[in-house]
């Protein structure tokens, strides 16, 4: 419901180029996809919300530290994967390795193959999550600063659109 409301918001619409017809299609897909994910019994956990290589630092002793937890929330663990992937857009093999690494950590919930078989589903649902998150951010920003986060609307809506398109075919 939050995803549909966000895409209906004229302020958010300036940050994506989906037609009203396509918006209706992706909203319907998200509704079905969320139900499908819920049926899998994936637990909610603490997610970073903006997990990407730029928010990981290596200290002098080699210890890695994850910082910038301002977007943290309780959600499905796969929500953090697309933010990491968004930094790897030109390397499909690396993107697959990220999913394989993620899935290997969650075999108590689903086997690796089940995670990977549903990769598009998870990316689409996580994309919808991030569209809602970015909409909240841009609504709270002064106009001159909106662009730096408004682009996230289009970026994460692309994950949703790709997942919906793959299920349409």
N, C-alpha and C positions, 0 to 999 in steps of 0.2 A: 504494500500500500504506500509506503514511504517513497519507493522508487517511482511509482505512477505519479504521485503528487509532485515530486521533484521535476519530472519531465514535463509536467503540465505548467510549471512555473515559467512565465515569460523571461524572468531574469536568468534562469538556467538555460533556456532555449537559445539565448545568444551565444552559448559556448558549444553548441553542437549543430550539425546540419542534417539531422534525421528528419524526414518528412513526418507529418502527423500520422500517416498510415503506418510507417515503419515504427514509430514510437508505440502505436497500439499493438503491433506485432511483438516487439521486444518486451513490452509490459506483460502481455499474455504469456510469453515464453518464461519470463521470470516467475510469474505466479506458479506455473507448472513445475519449473525447475526447483523452486524453494520447497515445494511439497515432496519432490523426488529426493532432494538432499535430506529433508527431515526424516524420511522413511529409512534412511541408512543408519540412523542412530549415532551420528558423529557428535561427540561431546563438545560443548562450548568451553573455550579456554581463554586465557588472557592473550590477546593479539596485540601486536605493536601498532598496527594501523597505517604505518608508513615505513615498512621494513624494506630497505634497499641498501646497496653497498655504501651509499653516502652517509648512512646513519650507523655505520659500524667503524670503530676505530681500533687500531692495534697499538697497544701501549708499548713502552720501551722494553718491557720484559716479555713481549710476545702475546700477552693476554689480550683477547678481543673483548671489546665493550660495545654494547648496543645502547645508543642514546636517542634522544628526541622522542620521548614517549607521550607527547602531547595528544596523539590520536589513538591512544590505547583504548581498548574496549574488551568486552566479553563477547566472543563470537566463535564461529567455526575456525579451526586452525588453518584451513587452506586460504583464508582471507588474506593472509600476508604474502602468499606466493605471487600473485600478479604484480604487486608493487615491486618485488625483486625482478620479476620478468621484464617489467617496463624499462629497466636499465639494460636489457639484453636483446632489444628488438632486432638486431641484425645478426644474431647468432642462434639459429634454431636448435643446433645440437646442444649448446649450453643451456638453453631453455628446457630441453628434455632432461638434461642432467640435473637441473634444479628440481624438477618434478620427481625424478627418481630418488633424489636425496631426501626430499620431503616425505615421499611415500614410505621410504625405508624406516622413517622414524615413527610411523603411525600404523605399523602392521598389527598392533593389538586391536585396532578398529576395523581396518580393511586390509586385505592382502595388497601388496604392491601393484599387482596387475589390475585390481579393481580400482585403485586410485587412478592409475594411468589411463584405464579405459574410460574413465569419467572426467578426464582432464578438461575437456571443453565445457562440460557442465559446471565444474568447480570454478573455472576461470570466468564463466558468464555470471554465476551467482556472486562471486567475489567482486566482479566488475560493477554489478548493481550496488553492492554494499558501498564501494568506493565512490560511485556517482553520488549517492546520498550524502556521504561524508564530505565530499568536495563541495556539494551544493551548500551545505551548512557553513563551510569555510568562506565561500565567496559571498554569501549573503551577509556575513558579518564584517566584511572588509570594506575599506574605503575604495571608491571607484578606481583610482589610479593603480591600486595593487591587485585588483581582481584578476587581471590577465595571468599573473604568475600561477594562480591556482585554477582559474577557469579552464585552462587547457587540460587539466586533469579530468574534467567532465567528458570531453571528447575522447581522451585517451582510454578511460575506463569504460565508457559507453561502447568503444570499439570491441572490447572483450565480450560484452553482452551481445552486441550485434553479430560478431563472428560465431558465438555459441548458438545463438538463435538461428542464424543462417545455416549452420551445419545440421541442425535438427530439422530445418525446413526441407532439406534436400533428401 
